[in-house]
Amino acid sequence: MVSAESGRSVVADLAMRTELLVRDVVIDVEDRFHGIASDLPDDVRAALHTAARTAGVFAPQIGTEFGGSGLNMRDRLPIVEASGYSLFGPLALNCAAPDDGNIFLLEQLASAAQQDRYLIPLAAGRIRSCYVSTESAVVARVGRTGLPTMAERTGAGWVINGRSRFVRGAVGASVAIVTAHTSAGGGSRGGTTMFVVDADTPGYTLRRDVDSHRARTFGGDGELVFEDLEVGEDAVLGEVDRAVDYALARVGPVTLTACMHWIGSARRAADIAVERSTARTSVGSGAGVVEQFIVDNEVDILAARALVDRACLLFDVGEPSAQAISIATTFVVEAVGRVVDRSLRICGVLGVTDDAVLSRLHRQVRSL
């Protein structure tokens, strides 16, 4: 049995390895592509995966039986946060959205056949996925509009029709987890089902890559259209009419993982601000303002980390954690925005150029 002290030592070692990987390898790639992940060739993504495997930090959230470290939420925190120091870090570790959430669903719900076909290559980084939710009042996310996606049962399986916008990672995804209304009318919690759909299925169309002001993610933000898309019963993920329950189960670990990434981004912004403050001279009250900004950045980062750690602990031990996750997420989003804004003010004009990286981080946090 592994002792608590030994476990902490292992996590600390993984976090240190991740920090070194990000600083020595990943940041250089980010700089070459100006932080625009959508411009990243797939072979470069594969090279980042190889570097993470070599460092022993690939897929910290994935079960050991599927090639990951099998860490619980609390143990992931320092590692995933360290990956978030670069915008490409989570991608390198294969713990970036939407794949991380889809891997969670496939680990929990997929049949053995589905795991062989989708989870194993997804966990290994050989394929990518996207997550398509309907446009109903229950599972819609801000910014998505349009008609709800419907699935009707046929003698051979199901026929899916609908459309979804801003599907993260849709460009180049090999498989999609699609949530569609299947019974009880649109918007009913008990009337939606998840399907695992191959992207090359007839009737599955990537209409366009939707451009937006936010930092571009790997795989873009696609608009997907489903027209008489036929799938078999073996495409159902979990049980029919249980999609909302599954989506709510997914949102906890996905949101906490995102918070860890964002704290890593805040850490980088704060470090840039400190480095800049030592290189420029401030006099009088200006010096005091800069010092206060630096202190406030540290307070926000430490408080954000503590709230996420508490939410992770509750999640790991099976205690009610929804409220703690909501509180942590609300605070982290606002705190990260404050840290980046303060750091921009410390850096002055340099802060709005890619020379200081802060403009990339600012675009990212404005879309949170």
N, C-alpha and C positions, 0 to 999 in steps of 0.2 A: 504494500500500500504506500502510495506517495505521500510524504508528509506535507503539511501546509507550507513549511519553510522551503522545502525542495520545489514545491509548485511555484512559489513566488520567485524563486531563483530562475526557474525555467522561463517564466513569463518575462522577467527582467532581461534575460539574455535574448529572447526573441525581439523584445522592444528595441534593444540596443542594435541588434542585427538589422532591424528594419530602418532605424535611423541612419545607419551607415549606408545601406542600400539606396535610400532616398537621396542622401546628400552626395554620394559618390557616383551614382548611375542615373537615377530617375530625373533629378533636377536638370541634368544636362540635356536629356531628351525633351523635357518640357520646354527648356529655353530654345532648343532647335526648332520646335514647332510653335513657339510663342504661346504656349498654354492652350492651343486650340486642338482639343482631342479629336475632333471630327476630321482633321487633316492627317491624323496618324495612320500610316500604312499598317496593314494587318501583320506584316512580318516584323515591324518594330514592336507591336504589342506582344507578339510571340517571344521576341528577344527579351522584353521586360519580364515576361513570365519565367523565362529560363534563368534570368538573373535572380529573381525571387526564389526560385527553387534551389539554385546554387547557394543562396544565403540561408536557406532553410526556413523561409518565412512565407512560403506560398500557401494561400488558402487557409488562414488561421481559423475561419468560421466553419469550415466543412468537416464533416465527420472523418475519422481516420480511415474507415473502411472505403472512403471515396477519395483518399489521397490528401486530406487536409490534416490540420493539427487537432481538430475536435475541441477547441477551447470554448468554455462557456462565455456568456456575455461579459461578465466582469473581467475575466482574464484577457479578453480581446481588447479591452479599452486602451491600454498603453500601446499595443501593437497597431491597431487600426488608427489611433490618433497619430502615431508616428508616420504612418503611410499618408495621412492627410496633409502632411507638411508640403507635399507637392500635389498639384492638381492631377498628376498622372499616377500618384502613389497607389491609391486604391485599385486602379486598373492593373498595375503591376502585380499586386497581391491577389488578384481575382476576387476582390471583395467590394467591387463597385456595383452600384445600381445600374440596371435592374437585375443583373445576374445573381447578386447575392440573395435578393428576396425570392427569386424563382428557384434557386438552389434549395433554399429553406423549404419551400412548398413541395418540391420534388422529393426531398429527403423525408418529409412528414407524410405525404399523401400518395406518392406515385406507386403504381404497381411495380412488380419486379421487372416486367417487360419495359415499362416506361422508364424506369431507372437505368436499365441497360442501354436503352436507345437515346435517352436525353440527359439524364443526370451525370452519368460517368463522363461523357465527352464535355459537358458543360463545366463540371468540376475541374476537369483537366485543362480547361481553356481552349479546347480544340474547336468549339463552336460558341456562338453567342445567342442570347435570347432577348425577348422583350416582353413586357407585361401590358396587356390591353384590358382596361376596365371599361364597362359600359358607361353611358352618359346619364344614368339614372340619378335621382336625388340621393340615393343611399350610398353609392360607391363612386360618384363623380368627384373629381378633384378640380380645384380652381383652374380656370382657363380652358377646360374641355367643354365643347358644345356639340350639338348635333343630335341626330336621332339615336335611340338606344339600339344596341346590337341584340338581335333576337336569334334564338336557335329553336328550330322546330323538329320534333322527332319524326323520323321516317321508318320504313320497314328495315332499312339497312343501317340506320344510325341517326345522324342529325344533319340538318342544313342550316348554315349560319349566314345571316345577312345583317349588315350594319356598317358603321364607320366610326373611327376613333382618331382624334387629332392629338398631336404632341405625345406620341408614343416614344418614350425615350429608348434609344438604342435600336430602333426599328430598321435602320439602314444597315444591311449586311447580317441581320439576325437570321439564324437558321430555323428557329422555332419560336413560337409565341404562346404564352398562356393567355387565353382569351376568355373573358367573363361575359356571358350572354344571358339574357332573360330566357327562361325555359318554361315557366309556369307562373300562375298566380298574378299575372299582370306585371307591367313595368313598375319598378320601384319597390316591389315587395321584397322584404328581407329573405323570405323563404323561396323566392322564385328565380334565383340565378344559379348558374352552373359554370364551373371552370372547364375549359378544354385545352388540351395540348395539341397545337396545330403546327404542322411543318410549313415553312414559308413558301415551299414550292408547290403547295396544294393548289389545284385549279380553283379560281375564285378568290384567292388571296392576292391583293394588289397593294403595293407600296405606291401610293399616288404621288407623293412628293416628300422631300425633306423640308420641314417647316423652319424657316429662318426666324431667329428671334434675337433680342438684344443680349441675352445671357451668354455666358461662356459656353462655347460649343462642346458638347459631350461626345464621347466616342459612340458612333452609330447614329448621331444626330437626334432629331425629334421628328419622327415620321408621321404622316397621315396615312392610315391603313383603311382600306375598303374591302369588305367581304361581300361577295355577290354569289349567292347560291353555292357557297363553299360546303362541300360534303365531307363529313368525317364519320368514322365508325364509333361504335360504343366504346371501343378501347381508347378513344381520345379523351373520354371524361376523366378529369383529375379529381380523385376522391369520390364523393357521392353527388348525385344529381340534386340540385336545389340547395346546396350547402355553400355556395361560393362566398356569400357575405361573411359567414362564420370564418371561412378560411382567409379571406382578405383581412379581417380584423386580427386574426392570429398572426398574419404576415406583417402587419404594420408595426407591431412592437419592436421586433428585432431589426427591421429595416430602418425605422426611425432612429433607434439608438445607434446603429452603425453609422448613419448619416451624421448624427450629432458628433460622433467620434471624429469623423473626417473633418467636420467644420471646426472643431477645436484645434485640430492640427493646422488648419488654414490660419486660424487666429494666432496660433503660436508663431507661425512664419511671419505674419504681418507685424506682430509685436517685436520679433527679432530684427526685422528690417528697420523698424522705427528706432530701436535702440542703437543699431549700427549707424544710422543716419545722424542721430542726435549727438553722437560722439565725434562725428566728422564735421559738423557745422557749429558755429559759435552763436549762442543766444545770450543776450545781455538783459539785465533788469528783470522786469516781470515776465518776459518771454521765457527765460530759463526756468522759472517756477512753473509756468504752464506746461512746458515740455515734461518736466519731472512728474507733475501730477498726472499727465496723460499716460506716462509709462507705468506709474503705480496703478492707475485705474485699469490699464490693460491687464496687468498681472492679477488683479482682484477678479476681473471678469472671467479670465481663463480658469483660475483656481475654483471659482464658484461654479462655473459651467461643468468642469470635470467632476466636482463633488456631487452635483445633482445627477449627472449621468451615471456615476458609480453607484449611487443609491438606487436608481431605477433598475440598473443591471442586477444588483443584488436581489432585489425583490423579484425580478423576472426569473432569475436562476433558481431561487428556492421555492418557486411556485406560489408566492404570495400575490395578492391583487396588485398589479403594477401599472394599470392603465393611467391612473391619475398621476403617478410619479413620472411616467414617461411623457405625459402631456406637459407637466410642469417643466421638466428638464428641457423638452424640445422648445417650448416657448421662450425660456430663458436663454438657451444656447443660441437660437436664431438672432435674438435681439443683442446678446452679448457679443457675438461674432461681428455683427454689423457695427457695433460701437468700437470694437478693437480696430477694425479695418479703417473706419472713419477717422479715429484719433491718429492712427499711423499715417494716413494720408496727410493730415494736417501737420504732423511732425516733419514729414518729408518735403512738404511744400510742392513746388512745381514738379520736382522729380517723381513725386508720388503718382502722377497721372500719366507717366510714361512707362513703357514696358521695361525700361532699364531697372526699375525698382520692383517689378513684378506686382506691385500693389494694384495696378489697374486691372490685372487679370483677376485677382482676388475680389476686387470691388465688383466686377461684373458678376462674379459667381454669387456673392452674398446678397446682391440686390435681387436675385431671383429666388431666394429661399422663402 
